[in-house]
Amino acid sequence: MAKVTTESGLVLDVFKVFRLGSSKKSYLTDHGTILLATVVAGTVKLNDTLQIGSLTDKVVNLQIDRKNVKEVAAGQKVGICLAEKHAKVIAKALGIPHRRECCWQE
């Protein structure tokens, strides 16, 4: 796991990074980069800006147990969807393996 910290006191323990895209059969479009993490300290809110390495990105969605939420506090596991599609760069900056593009399956 890799830790992400911000000036606002947020600490994330990131355990998976991937890009959620769409398959040719799906009606979904690209969603950007997904971080699966545990919030160790602080909170994450929709539209927050996270800085990971040299990249700065906006939080466009948060999910806990496949339910959209507006805010996540310490102690919760969360899926964080970032606006941009630089999963490989983020995974490399955090020193964790990058998963190939995943597609939504119904």
Rosetta blueprint (number, residue, H / E / L):
1 M L
2 A E
3 K E
4 V E
5 T E
6 T L
7 E L
8 S L
9 G L
10 L L
11 V E
12 L E
13 D E
14 V E
15 F E
16 K E
17 V E
18 F E
19 R E
20 L E
21 G E
22 S L
23 S L
24 K L
25 K L
26 S L
27 Y L
28 L L
29 T L
30 D L
31 H L
32 G E
33 T E
34 I E
35 L E
36 L E
37 A E
38 T E
39 V E
40 V E
41 A E
42 G L
43 T E
44 V E
45 K E
46 L L
47 N L
48 D L
49 T E
50 L E
51 Q E
52 I E
53 G L
54 S L
55 L E
56 T E
57 D E
58 K E
59 V E
60 V E
61 N E
62 L E
63 Q E
64 I E
65 D L
66 R L
67 K E
68 N E
69 V E
70 K L
71 E E
72 V E
73 A E
74 A L
75 G L
76 Q L
77 K E
78 V E
79 G E
80 I E
81 C E
82 L E
83 A L
84 E L
85 K L
86 H L
87 A H
88 K H
89 V H
90 I H
91 A H
92 K H
93 A H
94 L H
95 G L
96 I L
97 P L
98 H E
99 R L
100 R L
101 E L
102 C E
103 C E
104 W L
105 Q L
106 E L
